[in-house]
Every structure is written in structure tokens, then in C-alpha cells.
Amino acid sequence: MSKAKKGDKVKTHYTGKLEDGTEFETSKGTEPREFVIGSGFYFAGFEESVIGLEIGETKTVILSPEKAYGPWFEELTVRVRKSDIPDDIKPVIGEKFKVWRPDGNLMPLTITEVTDHTVTLDANHPLAGKTLIYDIELIDII
């Protein structure tokens, strides 16, 4: 049986968990996820984990932040006055929204702290700085 290699178009099922066992995403119950290994569709650590698998084979991988969503950067957080938050956004911890950057791209933000007068916004990916555990099953090599 052939093994998945860089450049192959593959279908996988996976479940992603944090170190404490909290599941943050899964493809189970949906169509398998299809991508080309090495295309950058998923972060490199995930795509590299599929290399060498045979159809039907499963694997559990532990990915450091550097192999997943990268480190968490303090400089990507900012504290703003509550009065500077648009009226249609209720400042609640965990709330996510997007703002336009000067370069014309959207930047996702998460509210991480709310006080009487300020709101702390975090532009880091929600999984930045976290070690991730993936259970991966190779469904098909197309």
C-alpha cells in the first residue's frame, strides 16, 4: 500500500485537543478534510504529520506551539478605553470580532479582559502558545 508524501492530495479525519484533553475541533461527523500535503492549507506541523501514513492508518501527534500556531506575543495585545469600542460590540471576555487594518486586511481580535473603563484586545491566534494534540486518520490518497 502506498504512503502519503509531500505533494499528495489526501483526505483525513482528525480531532484536535489541548494538553488538558479539551477538544477544540474535529472533522468527525463531517466529510473528510481534503488538502495537498505541503500546500500550506493547514499549518506545517499538521501537514507533515500525515506524511508516511497509509490509507486507514491513524496517528496521534503532539505539536509544540512552533509547529502549530506559533508562540503567543504580548505585543499583540492592547488595552483600549471602553468608550472606543463600537456600540454594536458588547465587551465580554471571549467575544471575537474583526477590525480593518491600515493595509486593508481584516484582523481578528478577542476580548481577554474587561474593566470598568478599559477592554484588553488580543490579536494572537486563540491557539497561539499552546501545545496541540491531534488524532489523525488518513482516509484516502487521491
C-alpha positions in Angstrom: 0.0 0.0 0.0 1.3 3.5 -0.8 2.2 6.0 1.9 1.2 9.7 1.9 4.0 12.0 0.8 4.6 15.7 0.2 2.6 16.8 -2.9 -0.2 14.2 -2.4 -3.8 15.2 -2.3 -5.2 13.5 0.8 -8.4 13.2 2.8 -8.2 13.0 6.6 -10.3 12.9 9.7 -8.8 14.5 12.8 -9.6 15.6 16.3 -7.6 18.4 17.9 -7.2 18.6 21.7 -5.3 20.7 24.2 -3.0 19.2 26.8 -5.8 19.1 29.3 -7.9 17.0 27.0 -10.2 19.8 25.9 -11.3 19.2 22.3 -11.2 22.3 20.2 -12.1 20.9 16.7 -12.9 17.7 14.9 -13.8 16.6 11.4 -15.6 13.5 12.7 -19.3 13.6 11.7 -18.5 15.6 8.6 -16.8 15.0 5.3 -13.1 14.2 5.5 -10.8 17.2 5.1 -9.1 17.3 1.7 -5.7 19.1 1.1 -2.4 18.8 -0.6 0.5 17.9 1.7 2.9 20.8 1.7 0.5 23.4 0.3 0.1 25.3 3.5 -3.6 24.8 3.7 -3.0 23.6 7.3 0.0 24.7 9.4 3.1 22.8 8.5 3.2 20.6 11.7 -0.2 19.1 10.9 0.6 18.5 7.2 4.0 16.9 8.0 2.2 14.6 10.4 0.3 12.9 7.6 3.5 12.1 5.6 4.2 8.3 5.8 0.6 7.3 6.7 -1.1 4.6 4.8 -4.9 4.7 4.0 -6.8 3.7 7.1 -3.8 4.3 9.4 -4.2 6.5 12.5 -1.6 8.5 14.4 -1.5 10.8 17.4 0.9 13.7 17.3 1.9 16.3 19.8 2.7 19.6 18.2 4.6 22.3 20.0 3.4 25.9 19.5 6.3 26.4 17.0 4.9 23.5 14.9 1.3 24.7 15.3 0.0 28.3 15.6 3.3 29.8 16.9 4.1 31.5 20.2 1.9 33.9 22.0 3.2 37.5 21.7 2.4 40.1 24.4 2.9 42.9 21.8 -0.2 41.6 20.0 -2.4 42.7 22.9 -3.6 46.2 23.5 -5.7 47.9 26.2 -8.2 50.5 24.9 -10.8 52.7 26.6 -14.2 51.1 26.8 -15.7 54.2 25.1 -13.5 53.4 22.0 -15.3 50.1 21.4 -18.0 50.3 18.7 -21.5 50.5 20.1 -22.5 47.2 18.4 -19.9 45.2 20.2 -20.6 44.3 23.8 -17.3 43.9 25.6 -17.5 40.4 27.0 -14.4 38.2 27.7 -14.0 35.7 24.9 -16.0 37.7 22.4 -14.4 37.7 18.9 -14.7 40.3 16.2 -12.7 41.7 13.3 -11.3 45.2 12.5 -9.9 46.6 9.4 -6.1 47.1 9.4 -4.5 50.0 7.6 -3.3 47.6 4.9 -6.9 46.8 4.0 -7.0 43.3 5.6 -9.2 42.2 8.4 -7.6 41.4 11.8 -9.4 39.1 14.2 -9.4 40.2 17.8 -10.5 38.5 21.1 -11.6 40.4 24.2 -9.4 39.0 27.0 -10.1 41.4 29.9 -12.9 44.0 30.7 -12.7 46.5 33.5 -15.0 49.5 34.3 -13.0 51.7 31.9 -10.9 49.5 29.6 -11.0 46.5 27.3 -8.0 44.3 26.5 -7.9 43.1 22.9 -5.7 40.2 21.8 -4.7 39.7 18.1 -2.9 36.4 18.7 -4.5 33.3 17.3 -6.6 31.7 20.1 -4.4 28.6 19.9 -1.0 30.5 19.8 1.4 29.4 22.5 -0.4 26.1 23.1 0.8 22.6 22.6 -1.8 20.7 20.5 -2.6 17.0 20.3 -4.1 15.7 17.1 -5.5 12.2 16.4 -5.3 11.9 12.6 -6.7 9.2 10.3 -5.7 9.1 6.6 -8.9 8.3 4.7 -7.6 8.4 1.2 -4.8 9.5 -1.1 -6.4 10.9 -4.3 
